[in-house]
Amino acid sequence: MSEAIKTFRIISRQAAKFAVPSVTQFSKKEDPYLILVSCILSLRTKDKTTIEAAERLFKAANTPQKMLRLSRHKLEKLIYPVGFYRNKSKVILGLSRRLISDFRGKVPCGLEDLLSLRGVGRKTANLVLGLGFKIPAICVDTHVHRISNRLGWVKTKDPLGTEEGLKKIIPRRYWIGLNTVLVSFGQNICVPVSPFCGRCRVNKLCPRRGVGRHR
């Protein structure tokens, strides 16, 4: 067993006691469209706010067709106060329209097709592939990027570099769950500033790269 896998398994056990990220919660519905929309809502928004906004929205519209029946003003009211709610309303309506016109109302299961949707970046696309379609993909957000570098798994400057580096050391069977585990861990233990190294179960295995003050 590699050092990275050993560390990841320990982190997984510790992270299991924390709440999972908002998008992971909606993945339980096994609907790629709901996962895609919740991903859009979650950008630069706290999980609690995302969950509450998504639940309001999905009660009113849970398919592209139903979403387009909402006015932009109504959509904005439903998702407020998520960050950049006006722009996100525009993005959600735009991608819903595109899904109907180009993909028969279904979320595509290919990376390039997902990236062709306006407002969908690589992070969101990989999360939809993994959580929505069970296709192995590594979603690198700020938590995954930070923790992977702190642990010494990679030494990268951007998310794409981190994704490529992790693919070389993390077996495919762990790719889908990697984001959920590291986000939960990053929100509660390995936080951006002054991480809780004293509570961390892998503190003796971690080189703490880039970590200054810690608790």
N, C-alpha and C positions, 0 to 999 in steps of 0.2 A: 504494500500500500504506500502510495506517495505521501510526502509530508503535507502537500496541499489537500489531499482527500482526507487525511487524518484530521487536519485542522478544520476542514469544512464540516465534517461529521460532528465534531465537538460543538462548533458554532450552531449547527442545526438543532442540537439538543437544547442548547441554552435559549435559542431564539423561539423554540416551540412554545414557550410559556407567554410570549408576547402576542399581541393582536397582529394579524396578518395585514399587509397593505390593502388599501381600499380596492384597488383593481383586482387583487386576488380574491377578495370577498365576492365580487360580482362574477368571477370566473366559475363559481359554483353553479351558476345558472346554465353554463355550457352554451352560451350564445355569443358568437364572435362579435356581433353588432353591439351588444351591450358592453362587452369588454372594450371594444374600440372606442365607443363614446365615453365610457368611464375613464379611459386613458387620457382622452382629450381634456376632460374635466379636471383630472388630477394634476395636470401640469402646474407647478408653482402654487399649489393649493394643499392645505393640510387635509389629512385623511378624513377627519370628522366632517369637515365642510364638504368634501367630495362625496362622501357616502350619503349625507343628507340631501345634497343637490341631485345626485343621481337617482335616489329613490323617488324624489318628487317628479323628476323628469320621466322616469320609466313608467310611472303610474299613468302619465298622460300620453306617452308615446314610447313604444318599445320596438318599433320597426322603422325602416327608412320611410315607408309609405306614410305611416302615422306621424312621423316627425315632420314631414313636409306639409302636413295639415296645420301645423302650429305656425302662427305668425312669429316673426323674429322677436317682436316685443314680448309675446307670451313666453317664448323660449328663454329670453333673457331673465324674465321674472322667475321662472322655474329654477334656473341654475344659480341665480344670485345668492350668496356673495362669493362664488368661486373667483379666483384671480382671472383678470382679463375676460370677464364673462361676456362682454359684447363681442369681442373677437371670436371667442369660442362658439358663440351662437352662430355666427357666420360660417365658421369652419364645419360645425355639425350639420347645418343645413346644406352646405356645399357638398360635403362628402356623401350625405344621404342621397342627394340628387344624382351624384355621379354613380353611386352603387346601382341605382335604378336604371340609369341610362346605359351604363357600360358593363355591369356585372349581374344583370337580372335580379337586382335587389339583394344580392348576397355579398358578404364580405369575402374578398378573394383570399386564397390561401397561399399565395406566392409573394415573396419578398418584394420583387420589382413592382408587382401590381399594387401592393399596399403602399409602397413609397410613391406611387404615381398619384395617390390621393392627396389633394392639397391639405396641408396642415399635419400630415403624418410623417414623422421622422423615423430614423432607424430604430431608436429606442422603443417607440410605440409599436412599430411594425413587428419587431422581434417579440414583444410582449404578447401581441395578438396571436402570432404564430404559435408561441408556446402554450399560453393559457387558453386560447380559443380553439386551436386545432391540434394540440398535443404534438406539434412538430418541433423537434429540438432546436432551440435558438437561445442565445445568451443576450438578455436585455441588460445593457449597461447604463445605469443612471448614476447620479452623483454618489450614492451610497456604494454601489458596486465598484465604481472607479476608485473611490477613496480607500475603501477597505482592502481591495485587492493590492493596491500599492503599499499600504501600511503593513500588510502581512508579508510583503516581499514576493507575492505570487507573480507580479509583473512590475515593470518599471516603465511606465508610459505617461504621456502627457495629454492624451485625449481618449474619449470613450471608444473610438474605433480601434485604436491601438490596444486598449484593454480587452476589447472583445476578441480580437485576433490572438492576443497573448493567452487569454483564458481557454480558448479553444484547443490550445496545444497541451494544456496541463490538466484540464478538467474533462473527465469522460462524458460522453454525450448523455448518458442516463441522468446526469445531474444538471444539465443545462437549463431545463425548464424551471426547476425549483430554486436555482441559484439566486435569482433576483428576489424572490419572496423571502428567502432566508436572510440574505445580506441586508435587505431594506429593513426588516424587523430588527436585526442586530444593530444596524446603523442608526436607527431611530432611538434605541434604548441603551445601548452599551458603547458602541464605537462611533459616538457622535462627532460632528465636525470639529468642535472646539472643546478642549479638555475632556477627552474620552474617559470613560469609567474603567480604566485598566485594572483597578483593584477588584472589580467585580467580574472581569472577563475570564472565562475558563481557558482561554488560549494565551493568556498573558505571558506564559513562560516560553511559548513557541513563536511569539510575535516579535519581530525586530523593531516595531514601532517606527517605521520609516516616515519621516515628516512630522512626527508627533513631538510637540514641545511640552507644554504643561498638560498634565493628566491627573486624574483622580483615582 
